[in-house]
Amino acid sequence: MTVPRIPIAEPILGEEELANVVEAMRSGWISSLGAFIGEFEREFAAFCGAAHGIAVANGTMALHLALAAAGVGRDDEVLLPSLTFVATASAVTYCGATPIFVDSSPETWQLDARALQAKLTPRTKAIIPVHLYGHPCDMDPILELAARRGLAVVEDAAEAHGAEYRGLRVGAIGSVGCFSFYGNKIITTGEGGMCVTNDAALAGRLRLLRDHGMDPKRPYWHEVVGYNYRMTNLQAAVGVAQVKRLPGFVEKKRQIARWYAECLAPLAKAGRIQLHPEAPWARSAFWMYSVLLADTRVPVEMVRSRLADRGVDTRPFFHPAHTLPPYATGARLPVAEHLAGRGLNLPSGVGLERAQVERVARALAEALEG
């Protein structure tokens, strides 16, 4: 008998999302104007604890827009973790700047704030802390360094909707926060993204650059070169319904993480795996529940193949950006390389049930045995 596959993630969409899209279509406002865009911006920004939301077409555009609005340009340098999705580095290069890669913390798997000081140069313009797999970075030392050196802090919160650092939701902690609403994220608009900020002047700059640099008071007058990074009203219609579900989605993600921690405890106690960490000062959103495989004799791809044979979809960790051809310098970042070489993302969709988590845990135990 063929067992149903357990996907790595699936979006949860309902009747309100459908009704909103139908309403947007009937209104005729299907492109980048329409009531749902402003509503989505306000509601999501408020959820993050930010005063301003600027919706864009995807998360990569959010990062590029944030860096451009912060004044990052040619010959500048931007510090960021190497262990991240490539879009973080790509957004830096879009500005003509150079990404400077920093190693990860072995305790949290996030950007190692202790390693930032050694990477600073007179050309450093910004820091991008990436809240990897839903766990926040240790922001206080990053903010302190940025304030001392006059650097922008652009949070890459693409994977961390609702995560908290010392009681504050990520995204509104630095200068500007950037989110993705891709189909596998905690909430989705299909594609889509958003910048959030508490800086009114920066919000105005973000809005200006998002819409071709067109003067909002003088139509078709352009003082600066801008971009067409606008979100559609159809996407925002889905987002308005999704953001209402967001607190519940985050709680379910955390419940799934607790289930995994319980079900995988025997493997962790036996030293076969390391469980997904959560720092005392953090409240992770656990976008992807992840483990590290401790036995280096069993390649990650072999374990993934065995899990696939048992109907369980998984993902490897991202390749560290400093090992990718566009960014390779020959430098070594040992923690990032170790994490990438042994990391495994397990099924983490909001729709998961306890029985499915138990099945994944059994399958992983079998896959590690051969």
N, C-alpha and C positions, 0 to 999 in steps of 0.2 A: 504494500500500500504506500502511495506517495504521500508524504507528510507536507502540510502547507509550509511554504517558505516564510521565514521571519525576516522582513526587510530591515535594512539599516535605519530607515526613517520613512514615514509617510505623512503627508499633510492631513490635518483634520479640518474639513470644510463642511459647512452646514447650510441650513435654509436661509439664515440671515445674510451670509455672503452672497448667495444666489439672488436673493431679493434686492440687495443693494446694487449688484451689477445690472439687473434688469431695470432698476430705477435710473441708474446712470445712462443706460442705453436709451431709455424712453425720453430722458431729458434732452438728448442730443449732444450733451457735453461728455464726449468720450476721450478727448485728448488731454491736454495739460491744463485746461480750465474746467472748473466744476466744483460743486459744494463739497464733495467728499475729500478733496485734497486738503483743504484747510482744516476740515474736521479731523482727518487722520493726523495731520501735523500737530494739532493742538492736543489731541488725546494721547498720542504716543510720547510727546515731549513731557506732558504732565506726569505720565507714568514713570518716566526717567527722573523726574524732579528737575527738569530743565524749563526755561522760560520760552524757548524758541525751538521749533522743529522745521526742517527744510527737507521736503521729500524729493528724492531723486530716482533715477531709473534702475540703479542697482547699487550694491554695496561698494564695488570698486570705484564707481563714480563718486560716491560719498567720500571716500578716502582722498581721491584726487582733488575734489572740490575743497575739502577741508584744508589740505596742504597748500593749495593755491591761494585760498582766502587768507591763510596765515602768513603768506608772503614767501613761501619756499620756492626757490627758483634755481637757475643755472649756477653751478659751482657751489651750491650749498650741500651740506651733509645732514642726513637724518638717521638717528639711531633707532634700531628696531630689532626684535628678536629674529634669529634665523629660523627658528621653528615656528613657522606660520604658513598659511596659504600664500601662494606666490603673489596674489593681488596686492598684499601690503607693500612688497618691494616694487611691484610694477607701478603703483601710484606715485612712488617717489621718483622713479625714472621718468614718468610722464611730465614731471615738473622740471626736468633737466638736472635734477639733483642726484646725489650719490647715496645709495643705501649703505649704512655701516652696520654690520651684523654683530649682534651681541648674543652671548651664550645664555642658556636657560638655567633656572634654579632646579637642582635635583629634588628639592623638597616639594615644590608646587608645580613644576614643569613650565612655569611662566618666565618671562623676561627677568633675568637676574639683575636687580637694581644695583647690586654690589659691583657689577662689572661695567657699569656705565661710565664712571669717572675716567677710567683708562682709555675710553674711546673718544673722549671729547677733544675737539680741535677748535681753532678759531673759526672754522667754517661750519661748525654744528649749528643748525637752525631749529631743529625740532626733535622730539622723541615720540615714537609711536609704541605705547604699551599695548600688546595684543592680549585680550582676555581669552586665552586659548581653551577651546572645548568647553567654554562656559564658566571657567574659574577666573576670578579677578586677579590682576597683578597687584603686587604690593605697591600701592600708589604713593604713600607718604614720602619715601625717599626719592621717588621720581619727581614729584611735585617740588620738593625742597631743592633738588638740583636744578630743575628747570627755572624756578624763581631766582635762584642765585645767578644763573647764567643768562637769563632773559630768553628762554626757549619756549616755543609752543609745545603743548602736550596734546597730541591727537590720539584719542582712544580708539583703537580698533575693537569695537564691541560687536562685530558681525555675528559672533557665536554666543553672545552672553546677555541676551535680553532678560532683564530682571535680576541678574546677578548683583550681589551687594559687597561693597568693601567698607568695613567698619560702619555698617548701617546705611551707607549711601549707595544708591543704585548706580551702576557703572554707566558711562556715557556722558554724564553731567559733572564728572569730577575734574576733568582736565579742561583745556581750552575749548575743545569741541569733541563730540563723540560720534562715531560712525557705525551704522547698523546695516545689516543685510536682511532682506525678506525673501531670499531665494526659497525654492520649494521645500528644502530639507531643514530650514531654520525653525526656531521655536514658534514664531508666527510667520506667515507668508503672504505675499501678494503676487506670487508666481515668480517674477523678478521684482526688483525694487529695492530701495534703500532709503536711509535718512541720516541727516546730520542733526544733532541736538547741541544746544549751547545756551549758556546764561548771559552771554555777551551780546548786547543788542547791536553794537556796531559790526561785530563779526557776522551776526545773523544777516544783517543787511548786505554785507559783502558776499556771503554765500548765495543769497537770493539773486543778487545782480549777476554773478558769474554763472549761475545755473541757467539763466535765460539769455544767453548770447551777449551778456554785458549790456543789455538794453536799459536805458534810463527809464525807471518806472514812471517818471513824470513827463517824459518827452518821448513818445512812441517812435521807434525805429531810429533813435539816436544812440550811438554806441561810443562811449568814452574809452572803453577798454575791450580787449579781446576776451570773449566769454565762451561758454560751451552750451550745447543743447543737452542738458542732463535732467530734463523734467520728467516727473512721474505722470502717468495718465490717470484720469479720473476713474477709469475702470479698475486699475490696480488699487487706487486708494479706496474704492468702494469695498473691495475685499478686506483691505487693511482696517477699515473702521469696524467691521464685524470681528476681525481677528484680535484687535487690541483689547476688546472686551473680554476675550477668553484668556488673555495673557497671564494674569495672576494664577488662574487655575492650571494653565499649562506648566508654569514654573513649578507649582506644587507637585504636579504629577511627575515631572522630571526628577524632582528630588525624592519622591517616593520610589521611582524606578531605581534610582541610585542606592537607596536603602535596601531594596530587594536584592540588587546585585551584590552589595556588600555582605549581606547575610548568606546568599546562596554560594558565593565564591569564597567565603571565609575558609573552608577546608583547604582549598588550593593555595590561598595566601599563607595559611599557617604552615603548610608543608613546604613553603618556599618556592612554589612553582610559578607564582605570579605576584605582582605588586598591584594593589588596588588603587583606584583613582583617588588621589589625595584631596583633602579640603583643609585649608589652613584655619587656625582658630579665629582669625580676623575676617574670614571670608564666608559668604553664603553663595555657593556655586549654583549656577543654573543647570549644570550637568547636561549641556547640549548633546554631547556624545559621552556616554559612559565608557571609560577606557581602562585598559590594564596594560601593564608591562609584563612580557614573558621573561621569566628569570633564567630559564634553561637555554643557553646560547647554542646548544647542540641541535635544537629544534628550530629551523628557520620559520620566521613569521609567515612567509608565503605558504609553507607546508601546512601550518596550522590553519590558515585561511582556507586552503583547498579542502582540508578534511572537514572543516565546519561547513563549507559550501555543500559538500557531499551529504551532510546531515540537515540541509535545508536552512542553514543560518548564514545570512549575509553579514559581512564585516568590512571594515576599511583599515588599511594601514595608516600610520601617522604620516603627516606631510613630510616630504623630503626637505631637509633644511635648505633654505634658500641659498646659502653660501656654497652648496654642493651642486647647484643647478648651472648649466652652461652659461646663461647670460650673466651670472653673478659670481662665478667661481674664481677665487683668488689663490687657492691652495692653502688658505688658512684652516686651522683646526679649531672647532668648537666642540669639545668632547662630550659635554652633557647633552647638547642638542642632537649630536650624532648618535649617542647611545639611546636616547628616547625614541628617535625616529627609527632606529634599527630594531627596537624591541616592542614598540607600541602597537596596540590593536584597539580600534573602535568597535564596540559591540552594538547590537541593535538597541536603539534609544528612542524610537518614536513614541509620541505622547499616547498613542493608542495601545501600547503594550500592556499585557496583563501579567499577573504574578506567575501563572502557569508557563507563559512563554519565557520569562526570565529564568525560571527553573530549568526549562528545556535547554536554553542557551548555556547555562552553567554545566549541565550534564554533558552537553556536546563538547564544550571546551575541555572538560576533564578527559573525555575520550580522545579528543584531538591531540592533547598533549602526550597521551600514552602511545598513540600510533594506530 
